[in-house]
Structures are given as C-alpha cells and as structure tokens.
Amino acid sequence: MQIAARHLDKTTIFDISGDIDLATSPQLRKALLRELRELKMPRVVLNLGAVRYIDSSGVASLVEGLKASRDVGSRLILFGLNKTVREVLQLSKLVRIFEIYENEAQSVAP
C-alpha cells in the first residue's frame, strides 16, 4: 500500500493505492489519526480509487478514523470506491455510516 498526502485549504487528501490489509492497515491508521487527533484537520478525504483490496483490519482502521473524526468534530470522507471495496463496506453495513462520494470534486465541496 502507498499513501500520498495532499493539502487543499483545510482538507487533507490521502491518495491510497494497493491493498489495505493486516500488514498495511497500521500505516493507514497512523496517518489518519495524526491528521485528525494531532493536526485537527477539519476534513480528511480518502481517495480509494486505486485500492485493489481491503480486509477486516483495513475496515477497522477506517472505523477508528471515523470515530476519531467524530471525537474532534471533523469529517472523514471516502471517494472513488471500486466494486471490491464498496462490496466490503456494504457487507459490513458501513456504507450508511461513512460519508461516501463518487469523485474528488464532490468530496471537497463545501
């Protein structure tokens, strides 16, 4: 998994590629919690368009990020979910919990 961070106004955008699994999810968790808890970014956006696979540990990292965002009053937004990632979130009933958009323009709109 690769994570590249971009900053746009008061938003951090993480472009994530590869697999989010047991081996890589701690890296994602660390990046998310740093932006949310330490830097207190008002909005953190995850571009999941290049994620091929996500397992339960990856989902747990997303949920932990969502909880942290709610604790500090910011927004965690997902976009670009491919069929595989969307199915995992649908099976775990998380599509209703996360703020999900189709593209970056929608996810960074005020």
Long-range contacts (C-beta under 8 A, 24 or more apart in sequence): 1-27, 1-28, 1-51, 3-27, 3-28, 3-31, 5-31, 5-35, 8-108, 10-41, 10-42, 10-43, 11-41, 11-42, 11-43, 11-44, 11-45, 11-108, 12-39, 12-41, 12-43, 12-44, 12-45, 13-45, 13-46, 13-47, 13-104, 13-108, 14-44, 14-45, 14-46, 14-47, 15-47, 15-50, 16-46, 16-47, 16-48, 16-50, 16-51, 17-50, 17-51, 18-50, 18-51, 18-52, 19-51, 19-52, 19-53, 19-54, 19-55, 19-58, 20-51, 20-53, 20-54, 20-55, 20-57, 20-58, 20-61, 21-53, 21-54, 21-55, 21-57, 21-58, 22-55, 22-57, 24-58, 25-55, 25-57, 25-58, 25-60, 25-61, 26-61, 28-58, 28-61, 28-62, 28-65, 29-61, 29-64, 29-65, 32-61, 32-62, 32-64, 32-65, 32-68, 32-76, 33-64, 33-65, 33-68, 36-65, 36-68, 36-69, 36-72, 36-74, 36-76, 37-68, 37-71, 37-72, 40-72, 40-74, 41-74, 42-74, 42-75, 43-74, 43-75, 43-77, 43-108, 44-69, 44-74, 44-75, 44-76, 44-77, 45-77, 45-78, 45-79, 45-104, 45-107, 45-108, 46-76, 46-77, 46-78, 46-79, 47-79, 47-80, 47-104, 48-78, 48-79, 48-80, 48-81, 48-82, 48-85, 49-79, 49-80, 49-81, 49-82, 50-80, 51-82, 51-85, 52-82, 52-84, 53-84, 53-85, 54-84, 54-85, 54-88, 55-88, 59-88, 59-89, 59-92, 59-94, 62-94, 62-98, 63-94, 66-97, 66-98, 75-99, 77-101, 77-107, 78-107, 79-103, 79-104, 79-106, 79-107, 80-104
